Amino acid sequence: MGARGQQGDDPHRRERRRHALQDLSDLREGALNQGFKALILAGSRGGEVDPVAAYAGVSHKALITLEGRALLDRVLSAVGAAGPETIGVAANDEAIKTRLADADVVILPPASGPSQSVETAAGALGFPLLVTTVDHALLKPEWITSFLADCPDWADVAVLLASEEKVQAAAPGTQRTYLRFQDGRYSGCNLFVLRNEAALNVVHVWRKVEAMRKQPWKIAALLGPSFLFRYLLNRLTLDEAVLRLGRLAGVKAAAVRAHDGLAAVDVDKPSDLDLVRRIVGEKA
């Protein structure tokens, strides 16, 4: 008997409880891992030559070759292996559209910015919607499935971030952009989930921030002095900051921590391309 007169926790009962918890875990994972849609952002700003594409000698980042495969093909393969119902690709480059002609994807016209492209794609594809980018050169399907499984049930929106410790352990010496919080520094992983239509409120705020990107004082005013004060004084944990940002948009937002630090490595500048080539053992 237990200390309160209850039946002792014998091994058989522990085993039954373990299986019950496993079943609940499977149900939770199924909520997002089954029936989700995916969007790959592969648009480009009109008239601008991407410096990474120019460095690699191609017209668009999506066409950069790594281990004999274009980044577009690599990302499509990883997303497809994660099991989405539908994959959409937001692209305006004719070479990309031609390459996708025989692929089982929905080609979507990109809007004036990433936020508007996401909103347009959500209307065409539906929810839950996983969003990633075509320059996620090392993307693995298990990163996607783990992310979806780890998303809290209550979150309308979730974002994947990797701790500095994990990033440096996976790619020693790499230079990433980190956000500093009370519980550590984190880098974004270009993986997001919009669970429902309410999540589009985040996209609307995102669009405002895009419009203000050359006027940082307006972004500060949008976030509010209390948020900025606590962030600058390092008084916000990662979870607190994401929750507060979600409230700003009227949604429940969650931060999910990546298991693999390489999830934070994208190809945003020429040195990033050199890095991913070194990681896969390919000469620059």
GIUR-V253312 format. One record per backbone hydrogen bond with DSSP energy under -0.5 kcal/mol. CO is the residue of the C=O (numbers start at 1). NH is the residue of the N-H. If there is no record, write none. Layout:
BEGIN
[[CO/NH] [CO/NH]]
END
This chain:
BEGIN
[[2/5] [6/2] [8/10] [10/14] [11/15] [12/16] [13/17] [14/18] [15/19] [16/20] [17/21] [18/22] [19/23] [20/24] [21/25] [22/26] [23/27] [24/28] [25/29] [26/30] [27/31] [28/31] [28/32] [29/32] [29/33] [30/34] [36/85] [36/86] [37/130] [38/88] [39/41] [39/132] [40/42] [40/90] [41/134] [45/48] [48/50] [50/54] [51/55] [52/56] [53/57] [53/58] [54/57] [60/63] [61/64] [62/72] [64/71] [66/69] [69/66] [70/74] [71/75] [72/76] [73/77] [74/78] [75/79] [76/80] [77/81] [78/82] [79/82] [79/84] [80/83] [86/38] [87/106] [88/40] [89/91] [89/108] [90/42] [93/97] [94/98] [95/99] [96/100] [98/101] [100/103] [103/105] [105/107] [106/89] [106/108] [108/91] [113/117] [114/118] [115/119] [116/120] [117/121] [118/122] [119/123] [120/124] [121/125] [122/126] [128/37] [128/130] [129/194] [130/39] [131/192] [132/41] [133/136] [135/137] [135/267] [136/139] [140/143] [140/144] [141/145] [142/146] [143/147] [144/148] [145/149] [146/150] [147/151] [148/151] [152/155] [156/195] [156/196] [157/254] [158/193] [159/256] [160/189] [161/258] [162/187] [163/167] [164/168] [165/169] [166/170] [167/171] [171/174] [174/176] [176/178] [179/186] [181/184] [184/181] [185/164] [186/179] [187/162] [191/160] [192/131] [193/158] [193/195] [194/128] [194/129] [196/199] [197/200] [198/201] [199/202] [199/203] [200/204] [201/205] [202/206] [203/207] [204/208] [205/209] [206/210] [207/211] [208/212] [210/213] [212/215] [215/218] [215/219] [216/220] [217/221] [218/222] [219/223] [220/224] [224/228] [225/229] [226/230] [227/231] [228/232] [229/233] [230/235] [231/234] [236/182] [237/241] [238/242] [239/243] [240/244] [241/245] [242/246] [243/247] [244/248] [245/249] [246/249] [246/250] [246/251] [247/250] [251/253] [252/156] [252/157] [254/159] [256/161] [260/263] [261/264] [262/265] [264/266] [265/138] [266/268] [269/272] [269/273] [270/274] [271/275] [272/276] [273/277] [274/278] [275/279] [276/280] [277/282] [278/281]]
END
